[in-house]
Every structure is written in C-alpha cells, then in structure tokens.
Amino acid sequence: MKISLATNEVEILKCWNVMKVLRPHLKEGEFVSMVIEMISEGYHLAYIEEDGIAVSAVGYRFQQFLFNGRHCYIDDLATIPGRMGKGYAGKLIDYVVEVCKHKGLKSITLDSGFNRIDAHRFYLQKRFEIASLHFLKKI
C-alpha cells in the first residue's frame, strides 16, 4: 500500500473523488486551486491509490498552540465508498504518526462532527482521546 503526497495539480485532482465524500459542499472547479493555496500555507495531502485512482486521503498541517505546543492537526481523512474497511484510513493515520515522530511532535489533533459515530469509533481504536469540544461561530 503506497502512500503518496499530492504536490501538483494532477495529484491534487486525483484526490477530488475522496475529498468530496467528506466535503460535499466543495466545488470541483475550485478544489485544486484551494488545495494549492492551502499547501502554500503548510497543508499536506497524502493519498493511497488502488487501480489508478485515489481511494483514501488525509490532509494535515503542523501548528503551534499555547495549550499543547507544536502539534499536527488533521483537517481531512476520507475513503471513497466501496473501499472502506480495507485499512486505508488506518494506514494514513499511521503514516501521519510516523511523520510527526520524525519531526519530534508529541501530539496529533483533529475535529470530527458529532454525527460521525463510525469515525469516532475508528479514532478511539487508533488511540485518540476525546479531549475537548470544538465551537464555531459563523459570521
């Protein structure tokens, strides 16, 4: 199972079918330019291909907060329908963990919607802890 980093328009576009599963509000025509801008801000997009198509992807970045210092934040983690349950998301989480260990980071954080019960079960199996609630105020 090879994990690749999307660093150009072709590789980023490969990840569209995965990311639209998690982020259905996004528009395909805006996806590549948005990710390119995010990459310039420190975002990384890693993916696994099967039969020539991306089947699972993780987007992450490195941040520093007062409450936990330098850490990794996972923005996105998704697998396309029909390919779930094959261990792709687990391999991507393990990949991010190894990247973080190499960088000397001590924690990985992420947010997950309240309704994503299967995702929560997965994160708990991967030894994440429920550490806080995330609040949002729309302006």
trRosetta pair geometry for C-beta under 8 A, 3 or more apart (Angstrom, degrees):
i j d omega theta_ij theta_ji phi_ij phi_ji
1 48 5.8 -11 -177 -142 96 128
1 87 7.6 -112 -67 102 166 108
1 88 7.3 -161 -158 -109 136 67
1 91 5.4 -63 117 -144 145 169
2 48 6.9 144 78 -135 50 72
2 49 7.0 -19 73 41 100 89
3 46 5.4 16 177 176 106 115
3 47 7.2 157 -153 76 65 25
3 48 5.8 -42 -98 -79 65 80
3 91 6.8 -164 -64 139 118 108
3 92 6.7 149 -119 -102 126 67
3 95 5.0 180 -157 -103 177 155
4 11 6.9 -122 131 -149 122 126
4 46 6.8 164 84 -153 35 67
4 47 5.9 -28 64 63 84 76
4 48 7.7 142 18 -93 78 32
4 49 6.9 11 14 -10 125 107
5 11 7.6 46 115 151 45 150
5 44 6.3 -53 -139 -168 110 96
5 45 6.9 111 -162 76 63 55
5 46 5.4 -39 -96 -97 61 74
6 11 3.8 -177 -135 129 72 104
6 12 4.7 120 164 -78 127 55
6 14 6.9 -158 -106 51 118 103
6 15 5.6 -66 -59 -19 158 132
6 35 7.3 -17 113 154 129 142
6 45 4.2 -33 46 92 114 111
6 46 7.3 -160 2 -88 79 22
6 47 6.0 47 -39 2 107 117
6 57 7.7 5 -15 -138 130 124
7 11 6.1 31 33 56 51 146
7 39 7.3 134 -133 -151 55 152
8 11 5.3 86 54 17 71 102
8 12 6.9 -136 98 -7 31 95
9 12 5.7 -57 -141 39 28 111
9 13 6.1 29 160 -21 65 108
9 32 5.3 43 -142 -168 82 134
9 36 7.2 -10 -83 -68 75 124
10 13 5.9 -57 -149 36 26 110
10 14 6.8 37 148 -29 60 99
11 14 5.5 -42 -157 19 36 119
11 15 7.3 31 149 -16 61 102
11 47 7.7 176 178 34 90 128
12 15 5.9 -62 -166 32 38 110
12 16 7.8 64 139 -48 63 83
12 31 7.3 174 148 131 103 92
12 32 5.0 116 105 -128 127 77
12 35 4.8 168 -153 88 129 144
12 36 6.8 -69 -55 -55 170 78
12 45 6.6 76 -114 73 77 154
13 16 5.5 -14 -165 -21 49 117
13 31 7.4 114 -109 95 59 118
13 32 5.5 -11 -69 -82 84 118
14 47 6.7 169 106 93 111 162
14 49 7.2 -35 170 -92 137 109
14 53 7.0 -176 -163 -153 90 50
14 54 4.4 114 144 -23 93 118
15 18 5.2 -59 -165 43 64 114
15 19 5.6 54 142 -19 90 109
15 35 7.7 118 70 -104 130 166
15 45 5.9 -86 -29 165 175 129
15 47 5.2 -137 -92 -72 104 147
15 54 4.9 -63 -92 107 53 171
15 57 4.7 78 -143 -88 111 160
16 19 6.0 -65 -141 43 28 103
16 20 6.1 28 164 -24 67 108
16 28 5.8 56 -164 -130 137 88
16 31 5.3 99 -111 110 99 165
16 32 7.8 -40 -71 -56 113 81
17 20 6.2 -47 -138 30 26 111
17 21 7.5 40 154 -28 53 97
17 53 6.9 -17 52 -179 145 116
17 54 6.7 152 55 69 97 94
17 80 5.9 9 133 -94 100 130
18 21 6.1 -53 -173 16 36 114
18 22 7.6 9 147 3 65 104
18 47 6.7 175 18 -128 161 117
18 54 5.2 -80 -22 121 126 109
18 55 6.9 105 -87 157 114 12
18 56 6.2 144 -134 -122 136 16
18 57 4.3 119 110 8 150 113
18 78 5.1 147 168 94 84 107
18 79 6.9 -32 -142 -122 101 21
18 80 5.5 -88 -100 -51 66 88
19 22 5.9 -64 -156 46 45 100
19 23 5.4 -18 164 35 83 111
19 26 6.8 -17 130 47 108 154
19 31 6.9 141 83 -147 139 127
19 57 6.3 -44 -57 69 83 140
19 59 7.8 49 -105 -28 116 127
19 76 6.3 8 -123 177 92 151
19 78 6.3 142 -100 44 36 142
20 23 6.4 -75 -117 71 30 70
20 24 5.9 66 179 -103 70 52
20 26 6.3 -122 -104 64 71 106
20 28 7.3 -14 -77 -77 132 85
20 31 7.9 -59 -64 -89 92 145
21 24 7.5 -3 -154 -63 11 84
21 78 4.9 157 75 180 112 134
21 79 7.5 -67 83 78 161 30
21 80 5.9 -170 -46 -110 145 52
21 81 6.7 173 -122 -24 129 82
22 76 5.7 137 99 -153 155 96
22 77 7.5 133 -90 70 156 34
22 78 3.9 -123 -34 -71 120 136
23 26 4.6 41 127 -11 110 116
23 76 7.0 -44 -31 -117 119 126
26 30 6.8 -137 -172 75 81 102
26 31 5.6 77 157 -88 125 93
26 34 7.5 -124 -144 44 117 159
27 30 4.6 62 72 17 98 106
27 31 7.0 -147 89 -37 46 81
28 31 5.5 -36 -147 -3 34 122
30 33 6.1 -71 -162 50 51 103
30 34 5.5 52 147 -28 83 115
31 34 5.8 -66 -150 37 24 111
31 35 6.3 16 161 -14 65 109
32 35 6.0 -59 -148 39 29 106
32 36 6.3 31 154 -21 65 106
33 36 5.5 -50 -145 35 33 115
33 37 6.5 35 155 -18 64 104
34 37 5.8 -56 -154 36 30 110
34 38 6.3 29 150 -18 65 108
35 38 5.3 -52 -144 39 36 114
35 39 6.2 44 153 -25 67 100
35 43 7.0 -122 -157 101 65 138
35 45 6.2 -1 -162 -33 125 150
36 39 5.7 -48 -149 30 31 114
36 40 6.8 33 150 -19 61 102
37 40 5.7 -53 -156 32 35 113
37 41 6.8 23 148 -10 64 108
38 41 5.5 -64 -153 43 37 108
38 42 8.0 -74 166 59 61 49
38 43 3.7 0 146 17 98 149
38 59 7.7 3 134 -167 146 129
38 61 8.0 -109 173 -69 96 129
39 42 7.7 175 -169 34 29 9
39 43 5.2 -81 -79 67 41 87
39 44 7.3 84 -121 -88 80 37
39 45 7.3 -68 -80 0 103 101
41 61 7.5 -17 114 -127 84 144
42 61 4.7 84 118 -150 98 107
42 62 6.2 -104 175 43 125 77
43 59 6.0 -5 -172 -172 106 102
43 60 7.5 147 -154 79 61 26
43 61 5.0 -50 -97 -73 52 110
43 75 6.9 -21 -132 6 109 149
44 59 6.9 164 82 -152 48 53
44 60 5.5 -22 59 65 97 76
44 61 6.7 157 9 -83 78 53
45 57 6.2 1 -174 -175 88 117
45 58 7.5 171 -149 86 47 43
45 59 5.0 -13 -100 -100 76 83
46 57 6.7 163 87 -153 45 65
46 58 5.3 -9 60 58 94 90
46 59 8.0 175 22 -82 64 36
46 60 7.7 -10 10 18 105 104
46 92 6.2 161 98 -141 113 98
46 95 6.1 -146 134 116 160 144
46 96 7.5 -168 34 -66 143 84
47 54 4.4 -25 173 -140 139 117
47 55 8.0 134 180 42 93 47
47 56 6.6 163 -152 88 67 49
47 57 4.1 -21 -98 -100 92 88
47 58 7.7 179 -78 20 50 59
47 92 8.0 -3 -113 -103 27 126
48 54 7.0 112 71 -151 40 66
48 55 5.8 -50 93 56 90 90
48 56 4.8 10 41 56 108 96
48 57 7.6 -153 18 -72 65 50
48 88 5.1 -148 54 -146 147 105
48 91 6.6 67 -67 86 146 131
48 92 6.7 -115 -22 -63 112 101
49 52 6.5 -7 177 -140 117 9
49 53 6.4 160 -149 80 82 21
49 54 5.5 -53 -92 -88 71 49
49 55 6.8 119 -138 1 24 86
50 53 6.7 -30 66 62 61 72
50 55 4.7 5 21 -18 109 140
50 83 6.8 163 43 -133 144 135
54 57 5.9 24 169 -55 126 109
54 80 7.9 120 108 -25 67 121
55 79 6.2 14 148 -154 75 80
55 80 5.4 -97 -151 26 58 107
55 83 4.3 -111 -170 152 118 168
55 86 7.9 -13 136 58 141 137
55 88 5.9 -124 106 -105 104 163
56 78 6.8 -165 -144 100 61 46
56 79 4.1 -14 -99 -102 97 82
56 80 7.3 -120 -67 3 55 71
56 83 6.9 -138 -46 116 93 125
56 88 3.4 154 -7 144 158 131
56 89 5.7 -133 -158 -64 136 61
56 91 7.8 101 91 58 145 102
56 92 6.0 -140 134 -30 115 135
57 76 6.9 0 110 118 95 111
57 77 7.5 -159 97 -135 50 39
57 78 6.1 -1 54 57 81 82
57 92 7.3 132 -172 -118 14 155
58 74 6.3 -49 -169 -145 103 108
58 76 6.6 169 -152 93 38 68
58 77 4.8 8 -110 -104 84 80
58 89 7.7 119 -66 -141 107 65
58 92 4.1 155 -21 165 129 128
58 93 7.2 164 -94 -67 154 50
58 95 7.4 161 43 69 143 116
58 96 6.1 -101 132 -49 151 125
59 74 7.2 116 81 -165 53 61
59 75 4.3 -49 102 65 106 108
59 76 3.8 38 31 41 110 104
59 77 7.7 -139 27 -58 64 52
60 72 5.5 13 176 179 123 105
60 73 6.5 166 -155 85 72 45
60 74 4.8 -35 -97 -104 97 58
60 75 6.3 -173 -91 10 34 80
60 96 5.5 119 -29 -127 166 126
60 108 7.9 -36 -141 -146 133 107
61 72 7.2 162 83 -154 31 64
61 73 5.5 -15 62 59 81 94
61 75 6.6 46 1 -29 99 113
62 70 6.7 7 -180 -170 101 94
62 71 7.4 176 -150 92 63 30
62 72 5.7 -40 -98 -99 65 66
62 73 7.7 159 -104 15 16 77
62 103 7.1 -107 -107 156 141 164
62 105 7.2 -133 -130 -77 104 142
63 70 7.4 172 93 -144 37 52
63 71 6.1 -21 66 65 80 75
63 72 7.6 124 20 -121 77 19
63 73 5.3 21 7 -10 125 119
64 69 6.2 -37 -146 177 83 41
64 70 4.7 -27 -95 -88 91 63
64 71 7.4 135 -99 16 41 67
65 68 5.5 33 69 42 106 77
65 69 7.1 -32 61 9 59 11
65 71 7.1 -29 21 24 98 115
68 71 5.3 13 116 -34 116 139
68 106 7.8 -143 175 80 93 104
68 107 5.5 -60 171 53 131 149
68 109 7.3 123 67 -44 159 130
69 106 7.1 42 73 38 125 116
70 103 8.0 -121 140 136 128 113
70 104 8.0 39 89 97 133 87
70 105 5.7 -111 119 -112 94 89
70 106 7.9 98 78 20 75 83
71 100 7.9 10 -161 -141 52 125
71 105 5.7 120 -124 -168 38 117
71 106 7.1 -64 -97 62 84 66
71 107 4.4 -31 -124 79 119 89
71 108 6.5 175 179 -92 96 26
71 109 5.8 52 135 -3 138 102
72 96 6.3 171 140 175 154 106
72 99 7.4 101 -95 94 153 105
72 100 4.8 -95 -14 -92 137 119
72 103 8.0 113 -59 59 110 141
72 105 5.7 93 -23 131 93 165
72 107 7.4 -163 33 105 71 49
72 108 4.6 -22 71 -113 102 79
72 109 7.3 168 87 24 51 63
73 108 7.5 162 -88 -164 23 61
73 109 5.2 -24 -108 71 73 90
73 110 6.7 138 -166 -85 61 55
74 77 5.9 7 167 -37 127 111
74 93 8.0 -16 -92 -112 156 78
74 96 6.5 23 -85 -164 111 169
74 108 6.3 40 -23 175 103 107
74 109 7.4 -163 19 92 76 39
74 110 4.0 -23 61 -88 100 117
75 110 7.8 -135 -52 -129 14 89
77 89 5.8 86 167 -144 110 103
77 92 6.5 165 -138 101 101 135
77 93 7.2 31 -132 -68 148 88
77 110 7.5 -10 -3 -143 121 154
77 119 7.8 135 82 -142 110 114
78 89 7.8 -66 179 -95 4 111
79 83 5.5 -131 170 92 103 96
79 84 4.9 132 97 -89 128 72
79 86 7.9 175 -165 40 147 93
79 88 5.1 127 -108 74 124 128
79 89 5.4 -92 -36 -48 119 101
80 83 5.1 49 68 27 83 118
80 84 7.8 -143 83 -41 36 78
81 84 6.7 -27 -127 -10 38 110
83 86 5.8 -58 178 14 67 131
83 88 6.6 24 141 -6 106 146
84 88 7.9 -97 -116 36 40 111
84 89 7.8 10 -133 -12 76 119
87 90 4.9 -59 -160 46 66 118
87 91 5.8 70 142 -27 86 100
88 91 5.8 -58 -151 34 30 110
88 92 6.5 26 154 -17 66 106
89 92 5.6 -54 -149 37 34 111
89 93 6.4 36 152 -19 67 102
89 122 6.6 0 110 -179 139 146
90 93 5.7 -51 -147 35 32 110
90 94 6.3 33 153 -18 64 106
90 122 7.7 -126 -71 -165 83 104
90 126 6.7 -166 -124 -88 78 114
91 94 5.6 -54 -147 38 32 113
91 95 6.3 40 150 -25 64 104
92 95 5.3 -48 -148 31 34 118
92 96 6.6 34 153 -17 64 101
93 96 5.8 -53 -151 36 33 110
93 97 6.4 38 149 -22 65 104
93 126 5.2 -36 140 -149 159 152
94 97 5.5 -50 -149 34 33 116
94 98 6.5 33 153 -18 65 103
95 98 5.9 -56 -152 35 30 109
95 99 6.5 32 151 -19 65 104
96 99 5.5 -51 -148 35 35 114
96 100 6.3 35 153 -19 66 107
96 108 6.4 91 131 -120 117 147
97 100 5.7 -59 -151 38 29 112
97 101 6.4 32 152 -21 65 105
97 108 6.8 -82 -91 -25 67 145
98 101 5.6 -48 -144 33 34 113
98 102 6.4 37 155 -20 64 105
99 102 5.8 -57 -154 35 29 114
99 103 6.5 18 152 -10 64 111
100 103 5.7 -62 -147 44 32 106
100 105 4.1 -76 -168 62 89 119
100 108 5.9 -103 -61 -65 165 102
101 104 7.6 41 -180 -71 31 24
101 105 7.4 -81 -64 51 24 74
105 108 7.5 84 124 -63 128 70
108 128 7.6 -80 87 -104 99 101
109 131 7.6 -81 -122 49 100 138
110 123 7.2 -138 67 -119 127 137
110 128 7.3 -45 38 -136 107 152
111 134 4.6 1 -123 -21 126 161
112 116 5.1 -111 172 68 100 132
112 119 5.2 -166 -155 115 134 127
112 120 6.0 169 109 -75 147 76
112 123 6.6 -138 -29 -20 154 150
113 116 4.7 95 66 -12 86 109
113 119 7.9 69 47 52 77 143
116 119 3.9 -8 150 30 114 123
116 120 6.2 132 102 -25 77 85
117 120 5.6 -52 -148 33 33 114
117 121 6.5 35 153 -20 65 103
118 121 5.6 -51 -151 34 34 114
118 122 6.5 37 150 -20 64 105
119 122 5.5 -54 -151 36 34 115
119 123 6.4 32 153 -18 68 103
120 123 5.8 -53 -146 36 32 109
120 124 6.3 31 155 -17 65 106
120 130 7.9 18 -153 -78 106 113
121 124 5.9 -57 -149 38 29 111
121 125 6.4 31 151 -20 63 107
122 125 5.7 -57 -151 36 30 113
122 126 6.4 20 153 -11 65 109
123 126 5.6 -61 -147 44 33 106
123 128 4.1 -43 169 44 94 136
124 127 7.7 50 -179 -76 34 16
124 128 6.3 -82 -80 61 34 80
124 130 7.8 -16 -85 -34 99 92
